[in-house]
Amino acid sequence: MKKIINAPERVVAEMLRGMELAHSGLIRVIHDFGVVVRADAPVQNKVALVSGGGSGHEPTHGGYVGFGMLDAACAGAVFTSPTPEQMLEATKAVDGGAGVFYVVKNYTGDVLNFEMAGELADAEGIQTDYVVTNDDVAVEDSTFTAGRRGIAGTIFVHKIAGAAAQDGKDLAGVKEIAQRANANMRSMGMALTSCIPPESGEPIFEIGDEEMEIGMGIHGEPGVERKKIEPADQIVDEMLGKILGDTVNFSGSEVAVMVNGLGATPIMELYLAYAHVADVLKREGVQVWGRPYVGEYMTSLEMAGFSITLLKLDDEMKGYLEAPCSVAAGRPF
Amino acid sequence: MKKIINAPERVVAEMLRGMELAHSGLIRVIHDFGVVVRADAPVQNKVALVSGGGSGHEPTHGGYVGFGMLDAACAGAVFTSPTPEQMLEATKAVDGGAGVFYVVKNYTGDVLNFEMAGELADAEGIQTDYVVTNDDVAVEDSTFTAGRRGIAGTIFVHKIAGAAAQDGKDLAGVKEIAQRANANMRSMGMALTSCIPPESGEPIFEIGDEEMEIGMGIHGEPGVERKKIEPADQIVDEMLGKILGDTVNFSGSEVAVMVNGLGATPIMELYLAYAHVADVLKREGVQVWGRPYVGEYMTSLEMAGFSITLLKLDDEMKGYLEAPCSVAAGRPF
């Protein structure tokens, strides 16, 4: 295992410390609970957004905490759901009296724990609600998931629901637009290599020197097909074929497009893949809206591979994607 | 070789096509010459900045083309200097009558070719000048370099000299502040793994499963020492020890800090390393100015490793680092 770490059991705590030192005006960290909180939280009378999940997907989710996106992010151990106690602590830290909204990727542990946190918050008099994102079209059920998995499209929900909350929508309104974004987005990923969680020190799956897996999950959950590596254009064709063949009709619409690197994919390859994504979308009558999101938004440690997300937009979602925000993660939305 | 590509000989052309499609309002690409140009170039009566180098270091340099940074970037083949013809084409495309300034990383091919391009431009009546960046303290001479190598600190020169040109400085003024930035910055890198250039399909060096190399160059040039992987804090201590022990006295000053991932290093590890960088700098009386730059600024394809850069600032450089810019690369400066 080749990693720049001090001790496997301290990676999350030390990462959070580095994030806090690097972004001190933007965030603070509740270290006892592994929770990243917007520096000025709680914001009174604003619906607060909380997300979270296993660590190892950086900049997801802590990188999206700040004005106009998340109020808090719960960092679990690597690839492990945060606990209800973490989520409750985040909830209490950000509640400004207008309720707290959870953005939850569809993994069984995340969903159960956020549901439990909601019950605990209710008992303390804090109103909560949530959306479960499930944008991954690859498989219907998976290792850690009933139904479809939530992957990189979740970042679009952070941005749109976060801007809606910043704009003054109430809890029901934030939930409605979060659900609308989730219902209109579809993603699919692929992987060339595994990654190695620091605690186990072992790859999460084995894959041959000439192999790739289409539809691989962000924790190495099996995808659609394992086969010999194909040319990039053919890989993109397969991924977009599955996305465009699903139940959202993207043709004729304006669509936000994300080409998301999983950690070790050179930026060169992401742009190279985007060139063909743009060609296919043009041919299919799908209009790329604004500047596409090409970069690392939701990673899997040092996994090589990428995902594509399409989000069919309406005017309200476009406005919220364009709204100002201030967060630590790379690309300014 | 596991890559998301179509054909090794087309990777640079296809990447540039993807960049142009993704950032059409910001840049255009002169495809016959592999040159990324600011969309509104030439800007009349502004000194134009041109940089370039081998591809494989993305977002360097094309990602830094736009308002307030570079006017053009020349993309060579992977890890191969661009040709004087590319540089001349870039020069002619961006010259707005106030001269063209080259930011050149210290590699023999880059320096020779930019010098030749300057002579060719002179013959066409375009005034040019240049700075050679050499921020890497690791070694004095290297595989492709006489003197010290130019690495990630070069991005600070792009920003500061770019903002100075945008601010109306003349060619001599831009050169002066570019030299001042270069003289006040020091960098050092380390690598855990090699990368594989697409055309050769082979790793550029071999390194053991438990080994790292301190001082490794961005093309795999030998560094200071090859040894067993150490804890992150110890690695940071060695890198900062060499930087702080060099000829710039950073103590007591405000300093811009970059922790730059080389391609496959998880964001988790970059923040974890930054935590100790911040501790050491505090102990040494070095004040971190503003928000540190933690992310991928100058990569080596899928190499795992990172570099640290310190830049000792004065008020003018701070102003130019803060000045607005609009470029494709991740972090907004």
Interface residues (C-beta under 8 A of the other chain):
Chain A: K2 K3 I4 I5 N6 A7 V11 V12 E14 M15 L16 R17 G18 M19 L21 A22 H23 G25 S55 G56 E58 P59 G63 L192 T193 C195 D209 M212 I229 P231 A232 D233 I235 G263 A264 T265 P266 I267 M268 E269 L270 Y271 L272 A273 Y274 A275 A278 R291 P292 V294 G295 E296 T299 L301 E302 A304 G305 F306 G330 R331 P332
Chain B: K2 K3 I4 I5 N6 A7 V11 V12 E14 M15 L16 R17 G18 M19 L21 A22 H23 G25 S55 G56 E58 P59 G63 L192 T193 C195 D209 M212 I229 P231 A232 D233 I235 G263 A264 T265 P266 I267 M268 E269 L270 Y271 L272 A273 Y274 A275 A278 R291 P292 V294 G295 E296 T299 L301 E302 A304 G305 F306 G330 R331 P332
